[in-house]
Amino acid sequence: MKNLLIIFVTFASLAICVQAQPYSIAQSVIANGGLQSATGAGYEIAGTAGQSAAGQNMINSPYVYTQVGGFWINFLPPTAASVTVRGRVVTPEGRGLMNARVIMTDVKGNSRIAITGHFGYYEFDDVQVGELYIFKVLSKRYEFRSQAVVVMEQIENLDFVALPRK
């Protein structure tokens, strides 16, 4: 009996909520643009076509911005954050290789070159975060494998080991 009383009180509460003051939702979009209006239970939905401006420019809009009809994505611009990428170029035996060229190329084809020092160390400053770069090493005596790297933070050990001679 106690459970039945709780259920009755719950339904009575729902009935009171539905009988609240009437209200109206204007300019709503109905799923796929049915242009249907609905009334009842003290409220009204005035139907509008879904994505009503799809495929055309919105003209005579009361707003101060221009909107092109259709569906779109807003890409975020890259940040101005930059980091340093550094590493070492070594022989197959692990000795630092001096005067090797390390070339860093971005996806647009822009290249920067760093020359290794006495112990094979190199460094690139002001590298844009979030970009893909191809790093390759040129040397008169050794060959190296290129590395593709998406730079997300400062890199301290982008090292290159020369391939064994054939």
PyMOL commands that set and color helices and strands:
alter all, ss='L'
color gray80, all
select helices_A, chain A and resi 2-18
alter helices_A, ss='H'
color red, helices_A
select strands_A, chain A and resi 23-25+38-40+43-45+82-90+101-106+111-115+121-128+131-138+147-151+160-161
alter strands_A, ss='S'
color yellow, strands_A
deselect
rebuild
show_as cartoon
